[in-house]
């Protein structure tokens, strides 16, 4: 049986806790953690100390360390909304979506009118691909918050409505998000995706970067496992068929992601560079140890780097669908390659004559006649053009096109 702390130890624990609270209020997080840890050592198991220590570790970006404190806090404080929300935050950071969902449901049993918990539950359910439930909770959060609703909640509702095919409702949500302070450029991009019009501009770079940074940790599991992505394997097979005996001196894996193509390319390349707009993706790719060089960079910016040695292979698997108009890309490719160089890429198939379209999925489609025109204008010949699925979208194979080009 544990010996209870002495009166002196309790006094010292209270003093350490009070000092920690003051540090936390002043955003001196490292000092706050030290004080709360000292308080816990003096008075083990105190729920308030466990909760505050867990919260400060969460703020320090150490969700793994925060988790056991917050789990113990919720066991000791089963009716504390903030404890459950903090535990959910740690689980969300660690990509433990089912556990986060359970914690938020517990928070809402304690505080059924808490709009923050409702909105967080909606976002968590969305990550679990439970969109109808997520939308219902997003709507409840907005109703409960009223005029105090965060702009991000309107964006979340709009995203869910768009994904569920509720175009008119999504437009209204994005407009209300913009009125509430959301990024107007991003909201205009979302609204454009619902208009089914020809696309003339590229997406906001911050949007693409944030999208893939957010998914970096569970990207492969979701893309290859859940969405049955096959684009990298099909593209590399077609490239191998078109260049059966060729070895590449300098190759670029554009939009390298976590290294799906890089692993298949490595054996055929003397030097392999990977670039991606999202730093978190580059960090994941680094762990594969298949690249000679990696950088978080924009494709055109990289291709136009002064003094860049020419590539004899550029691969862009599922990259152009997040770029949109490609004239600038092909101009940059001409600068960064040489006669005889190869280009392998995928696109989502667009109907003839449609050019570039921004789809409700927030991805772009490209028509074959557009791509043939780009290739001809910029000195490339089409060696292979194959129509085949890229992945599964809402239970249906997503039509794609695989292109193998060689520069004249």
LOTOR-36748 format. One record per residue: residue in three letters; x, y, z of N, C-alpha, C, O in turn. Coordinates in pm, whole numbers, plus 50000, padded with zeros to 5 digits. Each point is the difference from the previous one (the first is absolute). Layout:
AlaXYZXYZXYZXYZ...
# end
This chain:
Unk500844988150000499165011950000500885012550000500945001050079Unk498755008549830500805012149988499865008550126498925001350056Unk502205004349986499995009150114499535013749955500565005549905Unk498425000250161499535013349960501085010450023500824998450090Unk499195012349830501025010350018499845007150134498905001250054Unk502225003349998499975007350126499395013849978499855004749887Unk499815001850224499455013449993500995009549933499615008649921Unk501674989750110501015008649940500094997749849500125009549923Unk499804977750036500044996949857498805005949927500125005049889Unk498704994350175498805005949939500145015049984499595005649899Unk500985000950202500195014449993500955003449884499745009349923Unk501354983250066500955002549892499384997049863500285006949902Unk498874982850094499324996749875499075011249957499955003649883Unk499315002150214499095011149967500795012049951499595006849906Unk501544995950157500825011449958500544997749858499995009249918Unk500464978750054500514996949866498885000949896500225004849889Unk498594990550150498875000649907499645014649970499785003549884Unk500155004850218499665014249981501055006849912499665007949912Unk501614989050113501075005849918499884995349855500205007749907Unk499474979350075499834994749865498865006749927500115003049881Unk498774999550190498855006749938500385014049954499575004449894Unk501245002650186500435013549963500894999549875499875008349910Unk501044981950086500844998649882499174996849877500245005449892Unk498784985950124499164996349886499225012149949499895002149880Unk499585005750212499255012049962500885009649921499525006949910Unk501764993650125500945008949931500644993449879500905005749939Unk498664982350025500494992349885501464995850016500704997949901Unk499755000850223501334994450026499834985050021499984995150113Unk499884997849778499544986150007501034990650062499634991150076Unk501635010749893501014991050055500045001250153500094989950070Unk499855022449980500005002050146498724994550062500034994450109Unk498855007349821498734994750051500084984850012499554994350100Unk501014999249799500124985450007500854995750120499644990550070Unk501465016249953500864996550112499265001150133500124991450087Unk499105019249927499265002150125498924989450018499854994650110Unk499405002649786498934990050011500594986050026499444992250077Unk501695004949858500644987050024500484999050145499904989450061Unk500615021549992500444999950140498804998350093500084992750099Unk498825013949870498794998650081499504985749999499564994850103Unk500514998749781499524986349990500914990450076499544990350060Unk501765012449938500924991550075499765001250150500144990250073Unk499505021849974499755002350142498654994550044499844995550113Unk499175004949795498654995250031499514991449884499205004749919Unk501264982950072499684991549885498504997849983499264998750097Unk500315001049776498624996549969498995011250012498814997749979Unk501635014550055499035011050013499405003349864500745003549908Unk497944995450077499385001849868500285013649937500285000749881Unk499655010150197500225013249942501425001649949500235006549898Unk500724987450173501395000849956500194991649873500665004549906Unk498784983650092500094991549881499435007249878500594999849892Unk498275006650127499355007049888500885011349950500225001449880Unk500285006850212500805011549957501334995849940500485006249905Unk500124983450150501254995149943499764994549860500805002449909Unk498114990450073499674994949867499745011149901500464999449885Unk498825010950159499675011249910501275007449958500165003449883Unk500734999250212501205007649965500894991849907500645005649911Unk499434981350108500784991649909499384999749861500714999449899Unk497985001150097499315000749871500375013049928500255000149880Unk499775011050195500375012949943501465000249957500375007449909Unk500464984750154501414999149964500244991049878501144998249957Unk497784996249989500124991449884500434985850033500534993049913Unk499255002650211500414986750043498764992050041499814996550116Unk499375000649783498744993250026500224986150060499214995650083Unk501844997649876500264986650052500255000350151499554991250073Unk501165019149973500255001550143498755004850075499794996750116Unk499395011149814498795005350063498954989150021499235000650096Unk500744989649814498914990349998499784992850133498864999950048Unk502164994050016499724992750125499495009150111499164995850080Unk501345016649927499495009550100498515002849978499225000150095Unk500415002049781498625003549969499074987950015498855001550039Unk501654986849929499204988050024499714998250149498884996950039Unk502155005150044499804998950145499085011050050499194997650090Unk500925014449853499155011250044498534997249971499145002750083Unk500574991849798498594997249968499434988850085498814999950031Unk502054990650008499524989550090499665005750137499034995850063Unk501765013949981499755006050131498935010849995499355002950100Unk500475003249782499035011049984499054996649885500015006749897Unk499174983150120499174995349888498945009949955499414998249893Unk500325012250185498995009949963500625013249956499295010049989Unk502014990349987500695012349964500105001349848500744992549935Unk498535017150009499995002049855501395003149947500424994449898Unk500305014550171501325004149952500994988450000500864999249912Unk499034991850185500914988550004499764991149877500954995749935Unk497795001850034499704991649884500415006849869500504993549908Unk499305019750084500405007149879501524999849982500504998749889Unk500215002650224501464999649991500474986249957500914998849918Unk498484990750136500354986449959499714998149851500804993949928Unk498085011350026499674999049858501045007249915500384995449893Unk500095016150157501035007449926501284992049985500615000149893Unk499804993150213501204991649992499784988649900500884997049920Unk497954996750086499714988949909499975004749855500484993049910Unk498945018850067499955005449863501395002849947500314997049885Unk500545008750200501385002949959500734987249964500834999949908Unk498884989450163500664987249977499294991549894500344988449980Unk498675017549952499264993149893499214988150052499724990649926Unk499925009850203499214989250059498545004449998499425003750102Unk500014995749779498715006449976498864993450075499125007050050Unk500854979849959498924993350072500025003750148498955002550059Unk502244998050001500105003850141499615014650020499375003450100Unk501005005149805499615014150009498485001449994499415008050073Unk499974984149841498545000349988499354995850132499045006350045Unk501474983250017499464995350127500155010650108499085002250079Unk502085004549926500235010350100499075011949980499495005650097Unk500274998349780499125011449973498554996650031499245008550047Unk500374979349928498654995850037499835000450151498935003750050Unk502124992550024499965001050146499925014650043499275003250094Unk501465005649839499935014350032498595005449982499525008050079Unk499824987449816498665005049973498954993850093498935005750017Unk501374983050041499104994950104500095008850125499015001850072Unk502195003649952500185008950116499495014049972499405006450087Unk500844998449794499595013649962499294999749868500605003649898Unk498154992450098499314997549873499835012349912499664998649882Unk500565013550173499845012049919501345006449964500045011749963Unk501054980750047501345005449973500255000349849500244989549941Unk499715022349994500155000449854501404996349954500174994749890Unk500845008050193501374996349960500134984849989500554994949902Unk498944998050197500044985449995499204994849880500414990349936Unk498475016150035499204995949884500805001649870500024991049916Unk500635020550070500775002649877501184990449989500304995149891Unk500375002350221501134990649997499534985849968500694992649931Unk498145003850120499454986849967499664999349852500234989749936Unk499225021050010499695000249857501264998149916500004992249904Unk501085014850132501264998749925500594986050014500574994649906Unk499294999650212500534986550023499214989649921500594991149939Unk498105010250060499184990849922500315001249851499954990149926Unk500375022150030500365001949859501284992349967500104994149892Unk500875005850201501224992649977499744985049997500754992549937Unk498205003150130499614986049999499104996749881499454988949992Unk500385020749916499174998249881498544997450035499314992649929Unk500225013550179498604998950041499335013549978499575006750094Unk500374997249777499595013549965498585003850043499815011150051Unk499184980449930498665004250044499935003150149499405010050040Unk501224981750044500035002850144500795012750028499615008150084Unk501504993549845500835011850020499225012749968500085009950073Unk499184989949818499235011849962498955003250105499795011750033Unk499554978250021498995002450103500615006950122499395009150056Unk501814986849985500655006350116500525013949965499985008950085Unk500484993249794500435013449960498825009750004500145011350045Unk498724984249908498815008550003499585003150143499595011250031Unk500524978850058499655002350141500965009850065499595008450080Unk501714990749885500995009250055499705014349959500085009150083Unk499594992949791499715013549952498735005550064499935011850034Unk499094979749983498765004450063500235003550147499485010050049Unk501324981850021500265002750141500845012450021499825007250098Unk501114995549809500895011550015499365013049957500355010650051Unk498724988849856499355012149952501005009749940500824996249916Unk499125016450126500885010349945501464997950036500885006149939Unk499394985450159501384997450043500664988649923501124996050032Unk498204998749869500554988649925501295004049929500095010749941Unk500904980650066501285002549935499874998449849499214992049952Unk501585015749975499974999149853500334985849954499444995149902Unk501494998550169500404986449962498834990350005499984990249926Unk499065012350162498854991050010499125001249876499454990049952Unk500415022149996499255001849876500734993249884499364993949914Unk501975007050085500774993149897499804984950009499784993449899Unk500285001350223499804985650020498624995849950499884989949930Unk499095017850104498664996749952499955000449848499414991349937Unk501225019050004500025000949854500714988349936499534994649899Unk501595001350158500744988549945499144987450003499964992449903Unk499365005450208499184988050012498825000549904499654989949939Unk499735021750047498905001349905500484997849857499324993649921Unk501855011850046500564998049866500264985249974499664994949893Unk500944998250204500314985949983498744991649988500024989449938Unk498895015250122498744992549995499115004549884498854995949990Unk501715012549922499255004149881498975010850024499115002049917Unk500985005050195499045010750032500615013549959500385008050084Unk499694994149785500725011549946499495013450045500795008550041Unk497894993749953499445013150037500255003050148500375011250035Unk499444978850050500255001950143501475003050025500335008350084Unk500574984849844501445002250017500375014249960500805006450068Unk498624998649824500295013849959499635009850111500765009250031Unk498084988750028499575008950108500974999350118500335010350059Unk500114977749975500924998450114501325006949973500545006750088Unk500014991949791501275006449968499875015250001500915007150044Unk497974997949908499805014750004499905004950144500545010550034Unk498784981950050499895003950141501354998750070500315007850090Unk500484982449870501354998750056500845012249962500735005450084Unk499164998949792500755011949956499565012350078500835008150039Unk497874993349983499495011350078500494999550145500155010450065Unk500084977449985500444998350139501515001450016500524999050111Unk500205003349777501435002350011500884989549937501235000950011Unk498204989149923500834990049934500755006349882499595010249947Unk501514983450015500835005049891499165001949873499504990149946Unk500345022250005499135002149884500524993349873499204995549917Unk502125003850067500564993449881499654985250001499614994349898Unk500524999550218499694985750011498514997649981499604990449934Unk499565018350123498554998349984499595001649854499124992949951Unk501525016449978499705001749858500414987549922499334996149904Unk501784997750136500444987649937498964989050022499654992849906Unk499865005950216498984989950029498735002749919499394990949945Unk500225021850049498785003449925500184997249851499064995649933Unk502145006950015500264997349858499854985249969499574996249891Unk500794995350205499924985649978498564995449984499744989349944Unk499325018750103498584996349990499335005749875498814997749978Unk501945009849941499405006649885500154992149871499345003349901Unk501524986350097500224991849881500405008549880499524997849889Unk501355011850134500475008949894501454996849967500694993350077Unk499765011749809501404998149961500915006650103499735011250045Unk501344981949991500935005250101501105008049933500614995449903Unk499655016350148501055008649943501105003150100501035005749961Unk498794990850165501005003250102500364987450079499224990550009Unk501975009650047500454989050083499425001450140499585011050037Unk500374978350041499445000950135500955007550093501195000949971Unk498295004650140500895006650096501044990150052499664989050043Unk501615014949953501074991050042499844995950145500314988750036Unk499205020450049499824996850141498984988950018500124991850091Unk498865008049823498984989550009500624986349971499804990650076Unk500955008349815500604987149963501004995650106500044988350039Unk500785021350008501004996750102499324994850127500414989750054Unk498575017449992499314995950123499284986749982499974991850092Unk499455006149791499274987649973500904987950020499624990450067Unk501585010149875500884988350008500824999750127500384989150046Unk499915022250013500624999850132499094993050100500454992350084Unk498265010549905499034994550095499884984849985499744993050098Unk500445002049779499824985749975501304992149999499984987949977Unk501155018850047501294993249982500134987550085500484989749952Unk499095010950175500254988950092499284987249959500544989050014Unk498225012349934499264987949962499674999949851499034993849956Unk501815013349966499765001649857499964986749927499044997149928Unk502004994850089500054987449925498914990450040499404993349915Unk500345005950215498944990950045498665003949939499234991349958Unk500505021750037498735004649947499964998949848499024995249943Unk502055009349991500005000349854500054986049940499204996549913Unk501744995650133500174986549942499024990150060499444991649929Unk500355009450204499114990550066498535003149977499274991849945Unk500315020150098498575003549992499565003249858498974995149955Unk501825013249974499595004549867500524991149888499745002549883Unk501004986950153500514990349903500735006749885499814996649883Unk501055013150153500785007349900500964990649929500684992050063Unk499385009249805500874991549919500775008049896500714994349918Unk499145019050086500605008449896501504998649990500544999849890Unk500154999450224501464999249996500474987149935500945000149921Unk498414988850111500424987149944499724999449849500844995349923Unk497995009350037499664999749857500925009149921500474996249893Unk499785015850157500865009449929501424994749986500615001249893Unk499924993050212501374994749993500074987749909501024997849934Unk497934994450061499984988649908500005004949856500744994649916Unk498455015450053499955005349863501335006649962500444998949885Unk500205007850209501315006049973501024989149970500815001449908Unk499154987850169500954989049978499784993649863500964996049934Unk497795002950025499714994249869500495009049887500444995149896Unk499495018250125500435009449897501515001749996500565003549896Unk500104993850217501465001950008500634987650063500615000950106Unk499274987549831500334987450067501464998650042500274993650102Unk500655012249824501414997850033500705012850044501225000050018Unk498035010749998500635013050026500255002250150499184996750085Unk501985009149942500325004550136500035015249997500475006049903Unk499025000350204499885014550003501105006050088500164996250116Unk500575013149827501095006450074499455009350109500505000050112Unk498485007949852499415009550095498484999549986499465003249894Unk499874992950212498544998949996499395008650109500595001950107Unk498235003449865499255008250095498664993550028499234997349908Unk500495000050218498694995450044499265012350052500185004050116Unk499005002049798499295012350033498754996750080499244991049962Unk500545016250149498904996450088500254986250057499134991349994Unk502065006750062500444986650038499174993950112500014987850018Unk499265020550059499214994650109500874992450099501045005050042Unk498534983149994500744991950096501004990649933500654992050067Unk499475009049801501004991949930499474987949927500764990649975Unk497965009349991499434988249932500684997449866500374988749970Unk499805021849949500674998349872501504998550019500654992349929Unk499905015050166501444999550021500524986150026501074996349951Unk498184996050125500434986250029500054991549874500844991149988Unk498255011649918499974992349877501025005149898500404992649911Unk500025019950102500945006149907501464997650037500864999549912Unk499414999050216501365000750051500994991349922501115004549969Unk498514983350001500944990749938500415004249859501004995149948Unk498235014249989500295003949862500675013749991500235005049890Unk500075001350224500495013850000501375000950066500234994150105Unk500685013549831501285002950064499825010650108500634999350105Unk498515010549867499735010750096498515002949997499445002749894Unk499924996750222498555001850010499685011350096500374999650117Unk498955010549832499545011450080498504998850023499264996349909Unk500315006850211498575000650030499655013850052500695005450086Unk498235000349862499505012750052498514998650030499294992449934Unk500265015150164498585000450033499725013450066500845005450072Unk497984999949903499655012950057499824999250151500165010150069Unk499504978149982499694998350143501234995250076500484988949974Unk500045018950120501184995850077499804986950075500934992150012Unk497855005450039499764987650074500114987849909500424989350044Unk499215012349829500174989049905501484997449975500434988549994Unk500355022249991501444998449979500634992750118500894991749983Unk498645011650138500524993350119499724985049995500854991950037Unk497955004649919499674985849986500854993349892500484988850018Unk499715018349870500814994349891501444997850043500664990649954Unk499845018150133501374998750048500234986450066501104994449994Unk497875000450069500134987350073500174988149907500464989450043Unk499175012249830500174988949906501454997949962500404989049962Unk500405021650047501434999549965500234995849855501004993449970Unk498095010249940500184996649859500415012149917500394998349884Unk499545013750172500315012149923501415004950030500484999350113Unk500185005749782501295006550019499835014350048500875005550069Unk498015000749896499715013750044498495001550016499234994849919Unk500385012250185498585002950025499855014850034500885005950063Unk498014999949895499755014050032498515002750001499244994149923Unk500345014850167498635005050000499975011949906500495010850033Unk498934987249849500095010349897498844999049904499404989349984Unk500285021949954499025000549893500624994749872501195002049975Unk498024991149944500544993449881500655009949905501164998249961Unk498125012350000500565009549904501215007350058501005002149931Unk498925001650196501135006750063501254991249995501095004849971Unk498744982450056501134990849996500554998649858501215000649979Unk497904997649923500444997849863500735012249943500844998649911Unk498845013250140500625012349951501175004650086500475011349985Unk500024980150105501135003550084501235002949913500364991749916Unk500285019950102501205003049919501084989450020500284995850113Unk500325000049777501104990450008499584985650017500854991350016Unk497835005949982499524986450018500464991249884499775003549884Unk500864985350145500384990749895498754993449943499064997350074Unk500925000149795498774994749940499694985950047500894991850023Unk497825005549990499524986750034499764992249872499575005649899Unk500714981550105499624991749886498744991850028499564992349915Unk499865009650205498694994250033499335008750104500615003550102Unk498135000049874499175006850098498714991950015499324997149901Unk500374999350222498794992350030499085008850085500445006350096Unk498284994149867499025007950075498734991750015499055001549923Unk500934989850176498844991450025499005007450089500315003550113Unk498514998749835498935006950073500455013750051499705003850113Unk501025003449804500465013550032499195010449924499535009850060Unk500294988249810499335010049918498545002050041499415010449972Unk500014979650093498615001450046499885010250112498895004450033Unk502254999650027499995010550101500685012849951500205009450077Unk500144990849794500655011849942499035008049916499955012250009Unk499264980849909499055006949913500635003649867500524991149932Unk499455021650027500595004049872501484996149994500745001950097Unk499694992849787501334993949991500945007149904501124995249978Unk498485015949964500875006949905501335003850065501064997749942Unk498895008050177501245004050069500844987950037501235000849998Unk498124988250035500744987750035500774994949879501174996550011Unk498195003149873500684995049880501115009449955501024995549948Unk498805017550072501085009349970501204997350090501144999849954Unk498594998050175501094997350094500654986549971501224998650012Unk497994991449949500554987049965500965001049882501024993049996Unk498675015749909500885001749885501355005550044501034996649941Unk498975011950161501255005750052500814989750077501235000850003Unk498104989550058500684990950093500274986249943500464991150071Unk499265007149800500274987049934500825002549874500415011349973Unk499824978249950500785000949878499424990149898499224991250038Unk501145010249836499504990349901500294985750043501114996750042Unk497884995049948500114986250042499484997450140499824988550039Unk499955022250040499484998350136498584994449997499295001149900Unk500314992950212498694993750011499155007050106500525005350098Unk498184994749878499035005650095498884989950017499384995649902Unk500355000650222498924990450030499085006350102500465004650105Unk498234995849867499065006450092498624994049988499684992849905Unk499515010350194498594995950001499125012350008500425010550050Unk498354988249901498975010350018498674993150023499844988249970Unk499215019250082498614995349999499425003649865500145011349952Unk499194979149986499555001549862498895010349989499034999650075Unk501135009549830498965009749968499444997349862500714994849914Unk498035008650064499384997849869500665008849895500525010850030Unk499464984649846500615007449890499425014049992498785002050009Unk502125007749975499575013849985499775007550131499715011949998Unk500434981150116499735006850128501245006950056499885007950093Unk501304989249852501205006650049500324996150143500064988250035Unk500145022050048500274997950142498765003950078499465010949982Unk500084980250104498825002750082500334997850147500634990050036Unk498945019350048500094998150144498724993050045498905005349984Unk501264982750071498874991450034499535002650143500755005850080Unk498044990049955499535001450139500894992950102499965003350118Unk500844987149836500944993250089501195008750036500844996050081Unk499245016149858501135009350014501244995049928501115004750027Unk498724985849882501074995749911499645004549858498855003449971Unk502154996449942499805004349862499964988049906500684990050023Unk498505011049873500044990449890500645006849880499945012249986Unk500674979749927500665005149879499554991549882500034987750006Unk499565018949887499554992549883501214995849915501045006650000Unk498794982549927501104994649920500425009749890501195001249973Unk497855005649964500375009349894500835011650053500895005049932Unk498824999450191500805010550062501434995250018500945007349969Unk499254980650083501334994850028500794997449873501215002449996Unk498114992849899500694998349872500505013549948501115000949947Unk498095009550068500405013349956501205005250078500925005849943Unk499064992250188501135004250084501284992849958501065006149986Unk498834980849993501174992249961500565005049868501225001849987Unk497935000649915500465004449869500665013750007501045002249938Unk498365007150136500545013750008501365000450068500825008649969Unk499404982250124501225000950080501034989249965500944997850076Unk498884995549810501054991349950500034986150058501084994250016Unk497755000250015499944986350052499184991549904499055004849937Unk501324982550053499194990649924499354990150097500634995650096Unk498135000949878499264990850087500354985749960499704995549890Unk500954997450201500404986249976498914990250044499714990449930Unk499685012250185498904991750050498935008950062500315009750068Unk498454986849907498865006550066499014988950032499414994049910Unk500415003350218499184988650043498925004950096500285007450094Unk498494988449882498905003050091499844988350097499844988549959Unk500205014650169499874989750104499675006750132500305011950017Unk499094980850076499685006150130501255004450074501074994049986Unk498785016650094501095004750086499794994750142500944995450065Unk497855005449982499654995450133498494998750006499325001949899Unk500164995150218498564998950021499495013050062500595005350094Unk498314999749853499375012050054498534997150028499234997249908Unk500405003450220498634997150043499544986549946498874998749952Unk502014991250056499664986449962500084997049852499724988849959Unk500675021249960500064998249855501405003049950500615009850045Unk499944982249862501325003149944500015013949936499115003449922Unk501915004550112500115013749949500724999649865501154995649994Unk498205009049897500664999549868501235009049997499955011650042Unk501144982949908501225007749987500674997449869499604991149924Unk501445016850048500794997749880501475000550037500445008450079Unk500314982549862501434998750024500735004049872499684995149892Unk501285013850122500685005649883501514997750014500595002550105Unk500024992749786501454998749989500435008249880499614997049887Unk501195013550135500445009249895501534999749993500694997650099Unk499815005049780501435001849982500255013049927499305003549905Unk501725003750143500295013049939500774998349870500954992349990Unk498605015249910500614999449867501345007549998500665000549896
# end
